[in-house]
Amino acid sequence: MKKLTILFVVLVLASVAFAQNPMWFKGTLDGAIAKAKVDHKLVLIDFYSYT
């Protein structure tokens, strides 16, 4: 059981080490949509509001 726990911790740490950071687009929505069409990707719109 101890070996399994150590293996799990090592795998979690390895996955965090190789995780990629998102490349945030700075510009207009129209520019983001145009770039997404060229790259054949989706557009994620992240927003929030105070309530």
N, C-alpha and C positions, 0 to 999 in steps of 0.2 A: 504494500500500500504506500509505503514511503517513497519507493522508486516511481510509482505512478504519479504521486503528487509533485515530485521533483521534475519529472518529464513534462507535466502540465504547465508548471511555472516557466520552464525553459521555453516551451512552445509559445506561451503567451508573450513572454519578453521578446522572443524572436519576431513574432508577428507585429509587435509595436515598433520594433527597430526598422522593419521594412515597410511600414505603412507610408503611403504617399499623402502629401498635403495637397489640397485642392488648389488649382490655379485660378484664382478669382479674376474675373474680367472687370476692368475698370473702363466704363464708357456708357453709352446709351443702350436702351433696350433694343433698338433697331440694329445697332452695331453687334450686339450679342447674338441676335437672331441670324444676322447675315454670316457671322463667323461660325455659328452652329451648323448652318446649312452647308458651308464649305467643308467643315470637318466631319459632317454626318454624325452630329451629336445632338443631345437634348439640351434645353436651357432650363436651369434651376433658378427660380426666382425666390429669394429669401427676404421676407419682410416681417415686421412686427409693429404693434401699436400699443400705446399706453391706454389702459381702460380705466 
